[in-house]
Amino acid sequence: MLAVVNCSQVVTLGGARRPRVGAEISEIYIIEGGARVVRGGRVEKVGTRVEIEPLIDSDCEVVDAGARVVLPGFVDAHAHPVFAGTRADEYEERARGATYQEIAARGGGIRSTVRRTREATLDDLVRAGKRYAEWILRTGTTTVEAKSGYGLTTEDELKILRAVRRLNEETPLQFVPTFLGAHDMPDEYRSRREEYIKLLTEEMLPRVAAERLAEYCDAFCEERVFTLDESRKILEAARSLGLGLRLHADQLTLSGGAHLAAELRAATADHLEHTDTSGIKALKAAGVQPVLLPGSVYALGSSRYPQAREMIENGLAVVLATDFNPGSSPTPSVPMILSLASTHMKMTPAESLTAATINAAYSLGRGNEVGSIEEGKRADFVIHDCMDYREVAYFFGVEHAHEVFVGGRRVFRRDRPANIQDNG
């Protein structure tokens, strides 16, 4: 049994057992001076300190939050955390004026990471993944989606997903695996696209499904990557094998990706930087959740952010995620994403928090387990070194997480503050 007391705020995100839309996105349910009891890895009760203290017995471990804020663990619903190498060289090229598209056209971008990832062993990928898992946990995220897509051969895609499986077993971070073999067209198939689509649908996907290596399938839907027809064919094959559907949509152009996600009734449509009012209304009618990725807009030096306000006003259950990857969004920090959402997409701190917790959890099929601090849910929560939840986004560039708990077990604690002497 575990009790957490002396919290300045417990932000529960309690409420309807479904994604939050409209005014609900701002209803985050704060208990001032709150506390909670955890038993068997699950929240037994959450309430005021007066309500919780009578439940504390002599065998209970008591955690003093130190008058800090307690939030649910962030749920990062779009990430690519398993890869080899970095693209720091391309980062410098972009600083000198090269565009992401120019770098990709000469063999960089996704393809450069593919080359390194193909060369890496399974153990290499697990080792790198553990490094990134630590980064992710220490920023307050406890559940993260993990896409493949840096192998683009059957064995290399399976290798990435097997690495994700091992990371689920060997780290406290909870990974949700997604197959993204349709991330880019491999160099060796550029003159024979139909053969690669056949490889995806007739070999890769059946093997992924047979080994139960992924819960979802994604595709990068752009005319220069996978067309509407190609993306439809891939995702329909995935659905026939029992996988849920996600889609990179309208990131670089107004390609019709949002309408395709609506047509297929995908779980999510992700990016949506170029999606217009027609696409937003289609997503609403089909019940597709938009996953917005302001980190990639920022990192690529663009100014075209998704129309978050219009999506919220049209009743969409907006999600925010990092898009953590080595090229277009090299950040694992959800707090940084919350800051970008407020400054560039004019989402309030409450809306952003909902989008990165309970709405994100539902987009991954985890809404009944995580994303809020409610009785019966898994006790994934974070004590942040703040007195007000709004400070998490307001003080950007700071790692606020003081203690991180997954299933009621402490998996991270910031024990060593800097030794700063007052010599004034």
QUIURHU-V717681 format. One record per run of one state. SS is the DSSP state (~ for helix, > for strand, _ for the rest). FROM is the first residue (numbers start at 1). LEN is the number of residues. If there is no record, write none. Layout:
BEGIN
SS;FROM;LEN, SS;FROM;LEN
END
This chain:
BEGIN
_;1;1, >;2;10, _;12;10, ~;22;5, _;27;3, >;30;3, _;33;1, >;34;6, _;40;2, >;42;7, ~;49;5, _;54;7, >;61;12, _;73;1, >;74;3, _;77;2, >;79;1, _;80;8, ~;88;8, _;96;4, ~;100;6, _;106;4, ~;110;10, _;120;2, ~;122;17, _;139;2, >;141;7, _;148;6, ~;154;17, _;171;3, >;174;9, _;183;4, ~;187;3, _;190;3, ~;193;18, _;211;5, >;216;6, _;222;4, >;226;1, _;227;1, ~;228;13, _;241;3, >;244;6, _;250;7, ~;257;8, _;265;3, >;268;4, _;272;5, ~;277;10, _;287;2, >;289;4, _;293;1, ~;294;6, _;300;8, ~;308;6, _;314;5, >;319;2, _;321;3, >;324;1, _;325;9, ~;334;12, _;346;3, ~;349;7, _;356;2, ~;358;6, _;364;14, >;378;1, _;379;2, >;381;4, _;385;6, ~;391;4, _;395;6, >;401;6, _;407;2, >;409;5, _;414;11
END
